[in-house]
Every structure is written in C-alpha cells, then in structure tokens.
Amino acid sequence: MNQPETQSLESEAGFRALFEYATVGILVISSEGNIELANPTIEKIFGYSTGELIGKPIEILIPESFRKKHVHHRTGYFERPVARPMGYGLNLFARRKDGVEFPVEISLGSYELDNEKLAVAFITDITVRAASEEKYRNLFENSLVAMFITDLATQNVIDVNEIGAQLFGYESKEDFLKNFKPSVHFVYANEREQTWQALRDKGGEKVTREQEMKRLDGTHFWCKIFVKINHEKSTAQTVALDITEIKRAHEELETAVQERTLELTESLSREKELSEMKSRFVSIASHEFRTPLAAIMTSLALIESYGKEGNEEKRKKHADRIKASVNNLVGILNDFLSVDKLEQGKVEIMTEVFDIHLFSVDIIEEVKGLLKQGQRISFEHQGKKQLLLDRKIIKNILLNLLSNAIKYSGEHKEIRLSIEANTNSVSIKVVDEGIGIPEEEQHQMFDKFFRAKNTDTIQGTGLGLSIVKKYVELLDGSINFYSIHNVGTTFTVKIPINNEL
C-alpha cells in the first residue's frame, strides 16, 4: 500500500471516529433534502434507532409550523444551508420521532462529493440551556429590584427591566432604552468610569458600590449597585437597590447619636462645672464670709459697750458697718443664685415699659451707700426715655457694673454712667478711674470665678462680669470693655430695643 492510500484510509478512519463518537449531532443532507448520514448522537437526540433516518427527508425532523413556511424548498428550514459557510449558527426548534418539539442550536456547512453538493448540520439539543435562559428572563423581567444589561464594547445599556426604568424616572423600559444617557443621571461624572475601572482591576469579579444618582425630574437618590461581567456574552450585569430611605435612616441615627453624645458631654460638663462651683463656693464662702461676719460680731460687741447716752454716732457707725456686711453677704449669695438660674435657663425675659432716665437715677441712689470717701457718680442721658425692656435684667446689669466701678476705684474718684437710647438700641456706658485690668488677663474677664491678679486685696467672687455677660446675651445684646492698668476701665453694653412702642 502506497503512502497516499495510507493517508486516505487514516483520514477516513479519523472522520469515521469523529462522526461516530461526537457528542454533537451530525447530519449529512443531500441536495434533494434527504438524510445521507446520521451519527448515533443525532439518532439519540431525535429518538430514532440505528440507520432509521437514512434516506428519510429532512422534513421529518422539522415541526409542522416550520414546514409550511418553506414549501418552495425541502431544505428551507436550514435557510438554504448549501449557501452558508461552515459555522453559521441558528437557534430553532426541531421535532422528535414521538412528535415532541424542542429547541436546538444548528451550525451549518457544506462540501462537494462526486460533483454533488452535500450539506452538513451540527445539531445540539439546547433544551436545558433554553429553560435556564427562560428562567433567567422571567427573573429579570419580574424581579423586584432594578436590573440592567450593558454591552462591554460600547458601555451602552442594552436591556433593562421595568423596575430599573422606573427607578430612573422613565415611563417604560422602551422609553429608558431609547432615551437613557448616563450624563443625565450620574451626579458625579467620573463615578461611572470608576465602576468600570474597579471591574477591570478585579478581572470581572463583582463590584459593589454606593452612588448618588439623579432621576429624570432632577431629584437625587442613593442606590447600591452590584456589577459583574459575563465574559461569555461580553456584557455586564447590574443590580441596583434604592437605599435612599436606608441612607436617610442612617443619617438620622448618626445625628441622633451625635446629639445624644453632645447632651451627655454637656451634662458631664455641667456636672463638672457644678462640682467646681461647689468647691469654689466653699473656698470663697470660707474667705469672703469670714470678713463680714467678723465685722458684724465686732460691731455688735462695740454697740453693746456704747449703750450710754452720747454714743449715738458711734452706734450708728457700727450699725452701718453691720448693714454693709450683711449686704455684702447677700450680694455673694445672689451672685451664686444668678449663675445657677442663668445656666439652667430658668431666667425668663419679662418686658415692660419704663422710664430709663428715672430708673437709672434710682439705681444710682441705691448704690450710693457703697461709695468710698470722696467718690461720686455722674449721670448723663440722651435720646428716648420710655423703653420696652426687662426692668429686672437691666437693673442687675447696672448694679453689677456700678458696684464694680466703685469697688475697684479709689477714694475721691469719679464714676460716670451714660445712657443713649435711639430707635433701634440702648447703649449703657460705665467709666471708672480705678485699678484697671492687666492686658495679659483681659481675655479672661468674663470667665466664672476669674479675678485679676491686682484684685487680691479687694473682696469679690469673680462672678459679677460673667453674670452681666449672660444677662446681656439673654437680651441679644453685646458687651465690650476697654481698660488700661492703673488708669481705668470703660464697659459698654448695647441692647436692641423692641420697636412695638
């Protein structure tokens, strides 16, 4: 046997083995439309016994509905397979011997033998695949979450379910596929590219992201997306969940936690301040109360010794000392009570109409008992007199500022009070010629319990100016001061006036 004959036999043996043992069904069809060859897989797929299909017309494998469409040509079901190149694929339906129809995938080719053109059909039963695809399609269309299919080559959305169309504000999936433009719906233009980049970085593994998006009407919403590439179909499958309400709930929870944390922090701070206040109160009380109480006891003892006639002036002098000491004690207690009420928000604004000029004159008379030898208070008023303000708060402000000016000024010094009221506000200015405030300590002047280093020999709680500032702020006003050490201090309070008058 020569070499060409050997190769021919080997080639024929190879084809026969491929034909007999192939897992795909193979048919060889004549130009007349009759089955020339059918491998065992074809016979098994269609339910025929060995050799039973040979010589039969191809129509016996074609459902009745398809035969009627192609009466012109017996091979019409195969779209004239002899004219198609090998590999041309069709998804069609076939018919078994028992009449059951089922889906098949057909690849067609042709070759010529002894001047006769033959068609070759490679047929695969895709019943399982079709069922799977139908199941997926039902899941896709009827899902309660938004689903999208994107073409990898163009990055265009090629399919969407109704929920997905509604999520972005479209009337239907057809409307979505026709009009969807990513630039309209992405709040941040680079987010879409970031998603694709994340997919590329992970080699097509699923990517999960949270993104803020826009609907057609411009309203914003948050969605969580899950994207995975289907390499077989060159598509990306996306599932999107509207998490706007979840996001809002989380934000509300975070806000609530922050507010509660702030409340607890403020509560702890308040407790700490109260504890410090109690400690300072004990310290101040032990110091500040001791002096006036000692003066009271001494004066009482002396008054008893001045019981005889002719000592009335001495008795009066010590009685005045007792009154001054008692007033001092009352002032200290009032300072602590005022701080406590202000910090707990228990001070309410009660406005009334009163004459600010006459009111100021009364306040000056009230503090005259505190004046040192040779001290005097001058008063000047300009503008409106009848004002609608909280009389009690204004009184506390004036008493504190005037008593401080008296306390920290020396003998024979002048304290000047000036009030100017116009349509919008009232300005109160208290000027003294006292010891002043060291420049390096001026930033602490309104702190509770703060006393400048040059006040060590002067009694006080360090609460007066802190109280004044809180009263002023309660009236939506402002307080400022200008001070030069050993020259004097000017305090200016400005309070808005209620224009209901």
Secondary structure, DSSP 8 states (H G I E B T S, - for coil): --HHHHHHHHHHHHHHHHHHH-SSEEEEE-TTSBEEEE-HHHHHHHT--TTTTTT-BGGGGS-HHHHHHTTT-TTGGGTSGGGS-TTEEEEEEEE-TTS-EEEEEEEEEEEEETTEEEEEEEEEE-HHHHHHHHHHHHHHHH-SSEEEEEETTT--EEEE-HHHHHHTT-SSHHHHHHH--HHHHBSSTHHHHHHHHHHHHTTT--EEEEEEEE-TTS-EEEEEEEEEEETTTTEEEEEEEE-HHHHHHHHHHHHHHHHHHHHHHHHHHHHHHHHHHHHHHHHHIIIIIHHHHHHHHHHHHHHHHT-STT-HHHHHHHHHHHHHHHHHHHHHHHHHHHHHHHHTT------EEEEHHHHHHHHHHHHGGG--TT-EEEEEEEE--EEEE-HHHHHHHHHHHHHHHHHTS-TT-EEEEEEEE-SSEEEEEEE--S----GGGGGGTTSTT---GGGTTS---S-HHHHHHHHHHHTT-EEEEEEETTTEEEEEEEEE--TT-
